[in-house]
Structure formats: structure tokens, C-alpha cells
Amino acid sequence: MHMIWRTLWIFIIKRFLKRSDVNEVTEYSMRVLPTDLDLLLHVNNGIYFSLMDFGRWDMIFRNGVYDACVKRGWYSVVAGETIKFKKSLKLWDKFTLQTQLVSHDEKNIFIQQKFICRGELMATGLVRVRVLRKKGGTVPTEEVFRELNTSIEIKKAELGDDWQALESKHLV
């Protein structure tokens, strides 16, 4: 519930955002609020994942993915995510969340997100997103990119295979 105001804000401003290409890094700035902190007075590890949602929304609003999904009856879901922390974000810190598509496989789009504060890297997240049809089923990534009518510079890479191997090792 504490993210409701940020959520409303990004949906209000979405029509005013500068358009970007699918291959561009987008940047969305925020400030650490008291509701983002844990007992150690730095951003709670779980809050980082919620904040990353805003970076992805900003990106898909700017690059047209959101509009394409609404038009076709699609929606995206997070299929997996991981994060590596380098330094802590603290109360009132202003930071920028850089978001970029980095890879894809047949079903998944991989998005890298970086938290930058005062020019320093604070944390890096990797998110695996899947686009689904409201009527059921996964939308192949090639169909998503074709709908955007753009040439994709990101590589269809082994990242998907590496991710699957990593997850399967942790399921045992």
C-alpha cells in the first residue's frame, strides 16, 4: 500500500514522458522515503524489487511496449528476478534507476536495472519478464518485437539458458 502514491504518479505522468527506443537505457529518478526503510535505516532489500517496477513501467511507457500490449490484449509478468547490492540507499537519497533490455530468448525478455546515487552504483538487478495473452498462453518474444515494428539490437543470447540452469540448481 505504501507504493500507491508512486504508482498513481507514474500513471499520471506517463503521457508526458519522452519517447525512447527499445534499445535505449531509460532513467527514472526517485527519492528514498521513510516507508522504504528497514530497522537499520537503509532501504529494505524487498523494497528494491518494488522500486524496480517503476523503472520498468517508465521504460515500457516510453518505448511503446505498454501501448502495444494494451492494443493486443497482452500483459507482462515478472518470471524471476535477482539483485546484487553494493552500497546502501539511505533516507532522502535521490537516486536514478537505469533500465535496459539486455537479452531475450523465445519466451523471456531480460532487463537489467541499476540504482545510481551521487554517480555511484548502489545495486544491480536482473529481471526475467514474460509477456502473456489475456486469453491464455505466452507471447513469443519475436512477436512482441515485431509488434513494436523495430529492429532489436539486443542479442538472443545464452542468458536464458544460464538463468534456467541457475534456477534448477536451487530447486533441489
Backbone as JSON Lines, residues from 0, in Angstrom:
{"i":0,"aa":"M","n":[0.82,-1.21,0.0],"ca":[0.0,0.0,0.0],"c":[0.86,1.26,0.0]}
{"i":1,"aa":"H","n":[2.06,1.19,0.58],"ca":[2.9,2.39,0.67],"c":[3.42,2.83,-0.69]}
{"i":2,"aa":"M","n":[3.31,2.0,-1.71],"ca":[3.76,2.37,-3.06],"c":[2.63,3.0,-3.89]}
{"i":3,"aa":"I","n":[1.44,3.13,-3.32],"ca":[0.28,3.6,-4.08],"c":[0.5,4.99,-4.68]}
{"i":4,"aa":"W","n":[1.11,5.92,-3.94],"ca":[1.28,7.28,-4.45],"c":[2.29,7.31,-5.59]}
{"i":5,"aa":"R","n":[3.36,6.53,-5.47],"ca":[4.32,6.45,-6.57],"c":[3.67,5.82,-7.8]}
{"i":6,"aa":"T","n":[2.84,4.81,-7.57],"ca":[2.16,4.14,-8.68],"c":[1.21,5.1,-9.39]}
{"i":7,"aa":"L","n":[0.39,5.79,-8.63],"ca":[-0.52,6.76,-9.23],"c":[0.26,7.82,-10.0]}
{"i":8,"aa":"W","n":[1.35,8.29,-9.43],"ca":[2.15,9.35,-10.07],"c":[2.68,8.91,-11.44]}
{"i":9,"aa":"I","n":[3.25,7.71,-11.52],"ca":[3.84,7.29,-12.79],"c":[2.76,7.1,-13.86]}
{"i":10,"aa":"F","n":[1.57,6.66,-13.46],"ca":[0.49,6.52,-14.43],"c":[-0.06,7.89,-14.85]}
{"i":11,"aa":"I","n":[0.0,8.87,-13.97],"ca":[-0.44,10.22,-14.32],"c":[0.52,10.86,-15.32]}
{"i":12,"aa":"I","n":[1.83,10.7,-15.1],"ca":[2.82,11.38,-15.94],"c":[3.16,10.62,-17.22]}
{"i":13,"aa":"K","n":[2.68,9.39,-17.38],"ca":[3.14,8.55,-18.49],"c":[2.94,9.2,-19.86]}
{"i":14,"aa":"R","n":[1.89,9.95,-20.05],"ca":[1.67,10.56,-21.37],"c":[2.61,11.73,-21.66]}
{"i":15,"aa":"F","n":[3.3,12.21,-20.64],"ca":[4.21,13.33,-20.8],"c":[5.68,12.9,-20.92]}
{"i":16,"aa":"L","n":[5.93,11.61,-20.79],"ca":[7.3,11.12,-20.83],"c":[7.85,11.17,-22.25]}
{"i":17,"aa":"K","n":[9.14,11.48,-22.35],"ca":[9.83,11.49,-23.64],"c":[9.91,10.06,-24.17]}
{"i":18,"aa":"R","n":[9.56,9.88,-25.42],"ca":[9.61,8.56,-26.05],"c":[11.05,8.09,-26.18]}
{"i":19,"aa":"S","n":[11.23,6.77,-26.13],"ca":[12.55,6.2,-26.3],"c":[12.46,4.98,-27.21]}
{"i":20,"aa":"D","n":[13.6,4.56,-27.68],"ca":[13.7,3.36,-28.49],"c":[13.83,2.15,-27.56]}
{"i":21,"aa":"V","n":[13.42,1.0,-28.04],"ca":[13.5,-0.23,-27.25],"c":[14.93,-0.5,-26.79]}
{"i":22,"aa":"N","n":[15.9,-0.1,-27.58],"ca":[17.3,-0.39,-27.26],"c":[17.95,0.62,-26.31]}
{"i":23,"aa":"E","n":[17.25,1.69,-25.98],"ca":[17.83,2.74,-25.13],"c":[17.75,2.4,-23.65]}
{"i":24,"aa":"V","n":[18.69,2.94,-22.9],"ca":[18.62,2.9,-21.44],"c":[17.69,4.03,-21.03]}
{"i":25,"aa":"T","n":[16.7,3.71,-20.2],"ca":[15.83,4.76,-19.67],"c":[16.24,5.05,-18.24]}
{"i":26,"aa":"E","n":[15.95,6.27,-17.8],"ca":[16.3,6.68,-16.45],"c":[15.09,7.27,-15.76]}
{"i":27,"aa":"Y","n":[14.84,6.81,-14.54],"ca":[13.72,7.28,-13.74],"c":[14.26,7.63,-12.36]}
{"i":28,"aa":"S","n":[14.04,8.86,-11.93],"ca":[14.59,9.33,-10.65],"c":[13.54,9.28,-9.55]}
{"i":29,"aa":"M","n":[14.01,8.91,-8.37],"ca":[13.16,8.84,-7.18],"c":[13.97,9.27,-5.97]}
{"i":30,"aa":"R","n":[13.29,9.38,-4.85],"ca":[13.93,9.7,-3.59],"c":[13.52,8.65,-2.56]}
{"i":31,"aa":"V","n":[14.46,8.27,-1.69],"ca":[14.16,7.3,-0.64],"c":[13.23,7.95,0.38]}
{"i":32,"aa":"L","n":[12.12,7.3,0.64],"ca":[11.12,7.79,1.6],"c":[11.19,6.98,2.9]}
{"i":33,"aa":"P","n":[10.65,7.52,3.98],"ca":[10.67,6.78,5.25],"c":[10.05,5.39,5.16]}
{"i":34,"aa":"T","n":[9.04,5.21,4.32],"ca":[8.39,3.91,4.18],"c":[9.25,2.88,3.45]}
{"i":35,"aa":"D","n":[10.37,3.32,2.88],"ca":[11.28,2.41,2.16],"c":[12.32,1.77,3.09]}
{"i":36,"aa":"L","n":[12.39,2.24,4.33],"ca":[13.49,1.84,5.22],"c":[13.15,0.63,6.08]}
{"i":37,"aa":"D","n":[14.2,-0.07,6.5],"ca":[14.05,-1.14,7.47],"c":[14.59,-0.66,8.82]}
{"i":38,"aa":"L","n":[14.73,-1.55,9.78],"ca":[15.19,-1.16,11.12],"c":[16.62,-0.64,11.15]}
{"i":39,"aa":"L","n":[17.41,-0.94,10.11],"ca":[18.78,-0.45,10.05],"c":[18.86,0.92,9.35]}
{"i":40,"aa":"L","n":[17.7,1.47,9.03],"ca":[17.56,2.81,8.43],"c":[18.21,2.91,7.05]}
{"i":41,"aa":"H","n":[18.19,1.82,6.31],"ca":[18.52,1.89,4.89],"c":[17.4,1.18,4.13]}
{"i":42,"aa":"V","n":[17.41,1.29,2.8],"ca":[16.31,0.72,2.02],"c":[16.26,-0.79,2.25]}
{"i":43,"aa":"N","n":[15.09,-1.27,2.59],"ca":[14.85,-2.69,2.82],"c":[15.1,-3.45,1.53]}
{"i":44,"aa":"N","n":[15.72,-4.63,1.63],"ca":[16.06,-5.39,0.43],"c":[14.85,-5.68,-0.44]}
{"i":45,"aa":"G","n":[13.7,-5.96,0.14],"ca":[12.5,-6.24,-0.64],"c":[11.96,-5.02,-1.36]}
{"i":46,"aa":"I","n":[12.2,-3.84,-0.81],"ca":[11.72,-2.59,-1.43],"c":[12.41,-2.36,-2.77]}
{"i":47,"aa":"Y","n":[13.66,-2.77,-2.89],"ca":[14.37,-2.6,-4.16],"c":[13.57,-3.21,-5.31]}
{"i":48,"aa":"F","n":[13.0,-4.4,-5.09],"ca":[12.22,-5.05,-6.15],"c":[10.99,-4.23,-6.51]}
{"i":49,"aa":"S","n":[10.33,-3.65,-5.5],"ca":[9.18,-2.79,-5.77],"c":[9.58,-1.53,-6.53]}
{"i":50,"aa":"L","n":[10.71,-0.94,-6.15],"ca":[11.19,0.25,-6.85],"c":[11.55,-0.07,-8.3]}
{"i":51,"aa":"M","n":[12.07,-1.28,-8.53],"ca":[12.42,-1.68,-9.89],"c":[11.2,-1.72,-10.8]}
{"i":52,"aa":"D","n":[10.02,-1.99,-10.23],"ca":[8.78,-1.95,-11.03],"c":[8.61,-0.59,-11.7]}
{"i":53,"aa":"F","n":[8.9,0.47,-10.97],"ca":[8.72,1.82,-11.52],"c":[9.66,2.08,-12.69]}
{"i":54,"aa":"G","n":[10.87,1.58,-12.6],"ca":[11.81,1.72,-13.72],"c":[11.33,0.99,-14.95]}
{"i":55,"aa":"R","n":[10.75,-0.22,-14.75],"ca":[10.23,-0.97,-15.9],"c":[8.99,-0.33,-16.47]}
{"i":56,"aa":"W","n":[8.1,0.19,-15.62],"ca":[6.93,0.9,-16.13],"c":[7.36,2.11,-16.94]}
{"i":57,"aa":"D","n":[8.28,2.89,-16.39],"ca":[8.78,4.05,-17.11],"c":[9.31,3.63,-18.48]}
{"i":58,"aa":"M","n":[10.1,2.56,-18.52],"ca":[10.68,2.09,-19.78],"c":[9.59,1.69,-20.77]}
{"i":59,"aa":"I","n":[8.6,0.89,-20.34],"ca":[7.6,0.41,-21.29],"c":[6.62,1.51,-21.71]}
{"i":60,"aa":"F","n":[6.42,2.51,-20.86],"ca":[5.63,3.67,-21.28],"c":[6.37,4.43,-22.37]}
{"i":61,"aa":"R","n":[7.67,4.61,-22.19],"ca":[8.48,5.39,-23.13],"c":[8.71,4.68,-24.46]}
{"i":62,"aa":"N","n":[8.95,3.37,-24.43],"ca":[9.31,2.68,-25.68],"c":[8.13,2.07,-26.43]}
{"i":63,"aa":"G","n":[6.93,2.24,-25.92],"ca":[5.74,1.78,-26.64],"c":[5.3,0.36,-26.33]}
{"i":64,"aa":"V","n":[6.03,-0.36,-25.51],"ca":[5.66,-1.73,-25.19],"c":[4.31,-1.76,-24.46]}
{"i":65,"aa":"Y","n":[4.09,-0.83,-23.55],"ca":[2.83,-0.8,-22.8],"c":[1.64,-0.63,-23.76]}
{"i":66,"aa":"D","n":[1.74,0.34,-24.66],"ca":[0.65,0.58,-25.61],"c":[0.42,-0.62,-26.52]}
{"i":67,"aa":"A","n":[1.5,-1.25,-26.97],"ca":[1.39,-2.43,-27.83],"c":[0.69,-3.57,-27.08]}
{"i":68,"aa":"C","n":[1.03,-3.74,-25.83],"ca":[0.41,-4.81,-25.04],"c":[-1.08,-4.56,-24.82]}
{"i":69,"aa":"V","n":[-1.44,-3.33,-24.49],"ca":[-2.85,-3.0,-24.29],"c":[-3.63,-3.24,-25.58]}
{"i":70,"aa":"K","n":[-3.08,-2.8,-26.69],"ca":[-3.72,-2.95,-28.01],"c":[-3.97,-4.41,-28.36]}
{"i":71,"aa":"R","n":[-3.04,-5.29,-28.02],"ca":[-3.12,-6.7,-28.42],"c":[-3.72,-7.61,-27.34]}
{"i":72,"aa":"G","n":[-4.06,-7.06,-26.18],"ca":[-4.59,-7.9,-25.11],"c":[-3.51,-8.73,-24.43]}
{"i":73,"aa":"W","n":[-2.33,-8.14,-24.29],"ca":[-1.22,-8.8,-23.63],"c":[-0.92,-8.09,-22.31]}
{"i":74,"aa":"Y","n":[-0.18,-8.77,-21.47],"ca":[0.33,-8.16,-20.25],"c":[1.64,-8.85,-19.89]}
{"i":75,"aa":"S","n":[2.47,-8.16,-19.13],"ca":[3.77,-8.75,-18.78],"c":[3.78,-9.13,-17.3]}
{"i":76,"aa":"V","n":[4.53,-10.18,-17.01],"ca":[4.71,-10.62,-15.63],"c":[6.19,-10.85,-15.37]}
{"i":77,"aa":"V","n":[6.57,-10.67,-14.13],"ca":[7.94,-10.99,-13.73],"c":[8.0,-12.49,-13.49]}
{"i":78,"aa":"A","n":[8.88,-13.16,-14.23],"ca":[9.05,-14.6,-14.09],"c":[10.21,-14.94,-13.16]}
{"i":79,"aa":"G","n":[11.06,-13.98,-12.88],"ca":[12.17,-14.17,-11.97],"c":[12.96,-12.89,-11.85]}
{"i":80,"aa":"E","n":[13.61,-12.72,-10.71],"ca":[14.45,-11.54,-10.54],"c":[15.49,-11.81,-9.47]}
{"i":81,"aa":"T","n":[16.6,-11.12,-9.65],"ca":[17.69,-11.22,-8.7],"c":[18.35,-9.85,-8.58]}
{"i":82,"aa":"I","n":[19.04,-9.65,-7.49],"ca":[19.68,-8.35,-7.28],"c":[21.0,-8.55,-6.54]}
{"i":83,"aa":"K","n":[21.93,-7.66,-6.83],"ca":[23.22,-7.64,-6.13],"c":[23.39,-6.25,-5.54]}
{"i":84,"aa":"F","n":[23.64,-6.2,-4.25],"ca":[23.8,-4.93,-3.55],"c":[25.27,-4.57,-3.41]}
{"i":85,"aa":"K","n":[25.56,-3.28,-3.63],"ca":[26.92,-2.81,-3.47],"c":[27.01,-1.83,-2.3]}
{"i":86,"aa":"K","n":[26.11,-0.86,-2.27],"ca":[26.06,0.13,-1.19],"c":[24.6,0.38,-0.83]}
{"i":87,"aa":"S","n":[24.39,0.91,0.37],"ca":[23.03,1.15,0.85],"c":[22.49,2.51,0.41]}
{"i":88,"aa":"L","n":[21.21,2.51,0.06],"ca":[20.49,3.76,-0.12],"c":[19.88,4.12,1.23]}
{"i":89,"aa":"K","n":[19.98,5.42,1.6],"ca":[19.5,5.87,2.91],"c":[18.42,6.95,2.74]}
{"i":90,"aa":"L","n":[17.78,7.26,3.84],"ca":[16.67,8.21,3.85],"c":[17.0,9.49,3.1]}
{"i":91,"aa":"W","n":[16.1,9.89,2.22],"ca":[16.12,11.1,1.4],"c":[17.13,11.05,0.26]}
{"i":92,"aa":"D","n":[17.89,9.98,0.13],"ca":[18.79,9.88,-1.03],"c":[17.98,9.99,-2.31]}
{"i":93,"aa":"K","n":[18.48,10.82,-3.22],"ca":[17.9,10.88,-4.56],"c":[18.71,9.92,-5.42]}
{"i":94,"aa":"F","n":[18.03,9.06,-6.15],"ca":[18.71,8.08,-6.98],"c":[18.02,7.96,-8.33]}
{"i":95,"aa":"T","n":[18.76,7.44,-9.27],"ca":[18.23,7.2,-10.61],"c":[18.25,5.71,-10.85]}
{"i":96,"aa":"L","n":[17.16,5.23,-11.41],"ca":[17.06,3.82,-11.77],"c":[17.21,3.72,-13.28]}
{"i":97,"aa":"Q","n":[18.32,3.14,-13.71],"ca":[18.57,2.93,-15.14],"c":[18.03,1.56,-15.53]}
{"i":98,"aa":"T","n":[17.26,1.51,-16.61],"ca":[16.61,0.28,-17.03],"c":[16.9,0.03,-18.49]}
{"i":99,"aa":"Q","n":[17.25,-1.21,-18.81],"ca":[17.61,-1.53,-20.19],"c":[17.31,-3.0,-20.5]}
{"i":100,"aa":"L","n":[16.75,-3.24,-21.7],"ca":[16.62,-4.6,-22.2],"c":[18.01,-5.08,-22.56]}
{"i":101,"aa":"V","n":[18.39,-6.26,-22.08],"ca":[19.75,-6.74,-22.35],"c":[19.8,-8.03,-23.15]}
{"i":102,"aa":"S","n":[18.71,-8.79,-23.14],"ca":[18.73,-10.06,-23.85],"c":[17.32,-10.62,-23.92]}
{"i":103,"aa":"H","n":[17.18,-11.69,-24.67],"ca":[15.9,-12.4,-24.71],"c":[16.13,-13.82,-25.2]}
{"i":104,"aa":"D","n":[15.16,-14.66,-24.9],"ca":[15.12,-15.98,-25.51],"c":[13.73,-16.1,-26.13]}
{"i":105,"aa":"E","n":[13.27,-17.3,-26.4],"ca":[12.0,-17.45,-27.09],"c":[10.81,-16.94,-26.28]}
{"i":106,"aa":"K","n":[10.87,-17.07,-24.94],"ca":[9.74,-16.7,-24.09],"c":[10.0,-15.53,-23.16]}
{"i":107,"aa":"N","n":[11.24,-15.19,-22.92],"ca":[11.59,-14.23,-21.88],"c":[12.37,-13.04,-22.42]}
{"i":108,"aa":"I","n":[12.14,-11.92,-21.78],"ca":[12.92,-10.71,-22.03],"c":[13.68,-10.43,-20.74]}
{"i":109,"aa":"F","n":[14.99,-10.2,-20.87],"ca":[15.83,-9.95,-19.7],"c":[16.14,-8.46,-19.61]}
{"i":110,"aa":"I","n":[15.89,-7.91,-18.44],"ca":[16.03,-6.47,-18.21],"c":[17.02,-6.26,-17.07]}
{"i":111,"aa":"Q","n":[18.0,-5.39,-17.32],"ca":[18.96,-5.03,-16.28],"c":[18.56,-3.68,-15.72]}
{"i":112,"aa":"Q","n":[18.63,-3.55,-14.4],"ca":[18.3,-2.29,-13.74],"c":[19.4,-1.94,-12.75]}
{"i":113,"aa":"K","n":[19.83,-0.67,-12.8],"ca":[20.9,-0.2,-11.93],"c":[20.41,0.98,-11.1]}
{"i":114,"aa":"F","n":[20.7,0.94,-9.81],"ca":[20.42,2.03,-8.89],"c":[21.68,2.88,-8.81]}
{"i":115,"aa":"I","n":[21.58,4.14,-9.22],"ca":[22.71,5.07,-9.22],"c":[22.39,6.23,-8.27]}
{"i":116,"aa":"C","n":[23.31,6.49,-7.33],"ca":[23.13,7.6,-6.39],"c":[24.44,8.37,-6.3]}
{"i":117,"aa":"R","n":[24.38,9.67,-6.52],"ca":[25.57,10.54,-6.49],"c":[26.68,9.97,-7.4]}
{"i":118,"aa":"G","n":[26.29,9.44,-8.54],"ca":[27.24,8.92,-9.51],"c":[27.78,7.54,-9.2]}
{"i":119,"aa":"E","n":[27.35,6.93,-8.11],"ca":[27.84,5.61,-7.71],"c":[26.79,4.53,-7.93]}
{"i":120,"aa":"L","n":[27.25,3.36,-8.33],"ca":[26.38,2.21,-8.47],"c":[26.07,1.66,-7.07]}
{"i":121,"aa":"M","n":[24.78,1.58,-6.75],"ca":[24.36,1.1,-5.42],"c":[23.9,-0.35,-5.47]}
{"i":122,"aa":"A","n":[23.22,-0.72,-6.54],"ca":[22.71,-2.09,-6.68],"c":[22.4,-2.34,-8.15]}
{"i":123,"aa":"T","n":[22.45,-3.61,-8.54],"ca":[22.11,-4.01,-9.9],"c":[21.14,-5.18,-9.83]}
{"i":124,"aa":"G","n":[20.05,-5.05,-10.58],"ca":[19.06,-6.12,-10.63],"c":[18.95,-6.68,-12.04]}
{"i":125,"aa":"L","n":[18.58,-7.94,-12.13],"ca":[18.29,-8.58,-13.4],"c":[16.91,-9.2,-13.28]}
{"i":126,"aa":"V","n":[16.05,-8.88,-14.24],"ca":[14.66,-9.32,-14.2],"c":[14.33,-10.09,-15.47]}
{"i":127,"aa":"R","n":[13.65,-11.21,-15.29],"ca":[13.18,-12.02,-16.41],"c":[11.69,-11.79,-16.52]}
{"i":128,"aa":"V","n":[11.27,-11.22,-17.66],"ca":[9.88,-10.85,-17.89],"c":[9.31,-11.72,-19.0]}
{"i":129,"aa":"R","n":[8.08,-12.1,-18.84],"ca":[7.37,-12.87,-19.86],"c":[6.1,-12.12,-20.22]}
{"i":130,"aa":"V","n":[5.76,-12.08,-21.51],"ca":[4.54,-11.43,-21.98],"c":[3.51,-12.53,-22.22]}
{"i":131,"aa":"L","n":[2.32,-12.33,-21.63],"ca":[1.24,-13.32,-21.72],"c":[0.03,-12.74,-22.42]}
{"i":132,"aa":"R","n":[-0.78,-13.61,-23.0],"ca":[-2.05,-13.22,-23.59],"c":[-3.14,-13.3,-22.52]}
{"i":133,"aa":"K","n":[-4.03,-12.31,-22.51],"ca":[-5.13,-12.35,-21.54],"c":[-6.0,-13.58,-21.76]}
{"i":134,"aa":"K","n":[-6.05,-14.06,-22.99],"ca":[-6.84,-15.26,-23.3],"c":[-6.08,-16.54,-23.01]}
{"i":135,"aa":"G","n":[-4.84,-16.41,-22.56],"ca":[-4.02,-17.56,-22.2],"c":[-2.84,-17.77,-23.13]}
{"i":136,"aa":"G","n":[-1.75,-18.2,-22.58],"ca":[-0.56,-18.52,-23.35],"c":[0.48,-17.42,-23.34]}
{"i":137,"aa":"T","n":[1.7,-17.83,-23.65],"ca":[2.84,-16.92,-23.7],"c":[2.97,-16.34,-25.1]}
{"i":138,"aa":"V","n":[3.29,-15.06,-25.18],"ca":[3.57,-14.41,-26.45],"c":[5.06,-14.57,-26.74]}
{"i":139,"aa":"P","n":[5.42,-15.2,-27.86],"ca":[6.86,-15.32,-28.18],"c":[7.51,-13.94,-28.28]}
{"i":140,"aa":"T","n":[8.74,-13.83,-27.82],"ca":[9.4,-12.53,-27.82],"c":[9.52,-11.96,-29.23]}
{"i":141,"aa":"E","n":[9.73,-12.81,-30.21],"ca":[9.82,-12.31,-31.6],"c":[8.53,-11.61,-32.02]}
{"i":142,"aa":"E","n":[7.38,-12.12,-31.55],"ca":[6.09,-11.49,-31.86],"c":[5.97,-10.13,-31.17]}
{"i":143,"aa":"V","n":[6.47,-10.06,-29.95],"ca":[6.45,-8.78,-29.22],"c":[7.27,-7.75,-29.98]}
{"i":144,"aa":"F","n":[8.5,-8.13,-30.38],"ca":[9.37,-7.2,-31.09],"c":[8.81,-6.83,-32.46]}
{"i":145,"aa":"R","n":[8.18,-7.77,-33.12],"ca":[7.56,-7.5,-34.43],"c":[6.42,-6.48,-34.27]}
{"i":146,"aa":"E","n":[5.64,-6.61,-33.22],"ca":[4.55,-5.67,-32.95],"c":[5.07,-4.26,-32.73]}
{"i":147,"aa":"L","n":[6.27,-4.15,-32.17],"ca":[6.87,-2.84,-31.93],"c":[7.43,-2.22,-33.2]}
{"i":148,"aa":"N","n":[7.53,-3.05,-34.25],"ca":[8.0,-2.57,-35.54],"c":[9.36,-1.9,-35.43]}
{"i":149,"aa":"T","n":[10.26,-2.59,-34.77],"ca":[11.58,-2.02,-34.53],"c":[12.64,-3.09,-34.75]}
{"i":150,"aa":"S","n":[13.83,-2.65,-35.04],"ca":[14.93,-3.6,-35.1],"c":[15.51,-3.69,-33.69]}
{"i":151,"aa":"I","n":[15.74,-4.89,-33.25],"ca":[16.21,-5.12,-31.9],"c":[17.72,-5.33,-31.92]}
{"i":152,"aa":"E","n":[18.43,-4.51,-31.16],"ca":[19.89,-4.64,-31.09],"c":[20.32,-5.63,-30.02]}
{"i":153,"aa":"I","n":[19.42,-5.91,-29.07],"ca":[19.8,-6.86,-28.03],"c":[19.92,-8.24,-28.64]}
{"i":154,"aa":"K","n":[20.84,-9.0,-28.1],"ca":[21.14,-10.31,-28.67],"c":[20.27,-11.39,-28.06]}
{"i":155,"aa":"K","n":[19.88,-12.31,-28.9],"ca":[19.25,-13.52,-28.41],"c":[20.41,-14.36,-27.9]}
{"i":156,"aa":"A","n":[20.53,-14.45,-26.59],"ca":[21.75,-14.99,-26.01],"c":[21.51,-16.22,-25.15]}
{"i":157,"aa":"E","n":[22.59,-16.69,-24.62],"ca":[22.57,-17.84,-23.74],"c":[22.11,-17.45,-22.34]}
{"i":158,"aa":"L","n":[21.81,-16.19,-22.11],"ca":[21.42,-15.75,-20.78],"c":[20.22,-16.54,-20.28]}
{"i":159,"aa":"G","n":[19.27,-16.83,-21.16],"ca":[18.11,-17.61,-20.76],"c":[18.49,-19.0,-20.3]}
{"i":160,"aa":"D","n":[19.39,-19.65,-21.02],"ca":[19.85,-20.98,-20.63],"c":[20.61,-20.92,-19.31]}
{"i":161,"aa":"D","n":[21.45,-19.9,-19.15],"ca":[22.21,-19.74,-17.9],"c":[21.25,-19.54,-16.72]}
{"i":162,"aa":"W","n":[20.22,-18.7,-16.93],"ca":[19.26,-18.43,-15.87],"c":[18.53,-19.72,-15.49]}
{"i":163,"aa":"Q","n":[18.07,-20.47,-16.5],"ca":[17.35,-21.72,-16.22],"c":[18.23,-22.69,-15.45]}
{"i":164,"aa":"A","n":[19.49,-22.8,-15.83],"ca":[20.4,-23.71,-15.15],"c":[20.6,-23.28,-13.7]}
{"i":165,"aa":"L","n":[20.72,-21.98,-13.47],"ca":[20.9,-21.46,-12.13],"c":[19.67,-21.77,-11.27]}
{"i":166,"aa":"E","n":[18.48,-21.53,-11.82],"ca":[17.26,-21.79,-11.05],"c":[17.1,-23.27,-10.75]}
{"i":167,"aa":"S","n":[17.39,-24.13,-11.7],"ca":[17.19,-25.56,-11.48],"c":[18.13,-26.08,-10.39]}
{"i":168,"aa":"K","n":[19.31,-25.5,-10.26],"ca":[20.25,-25.92,-9.22],"c":[19.7,-25.57,-7.83]}
{"i":169,"aa":"H","n":[18.91,-24.49,-7.73],"ca":[18.41,-24.06,-6.44],"c":[17.1,-24.76,-6.07]}
{"i":170,"aa":"L","n":[16.51,-25.49,-6.98],"ca":[15.25,-26.15,-6.68],"c":[15.44,-27.46,-5.91]}
{"i":171,"aa":"V","n":[16.64,-27.99,-5.9],"ca":[16.9,-29.28,-5.25],"c":[16.92,-29.15,-3.75]}
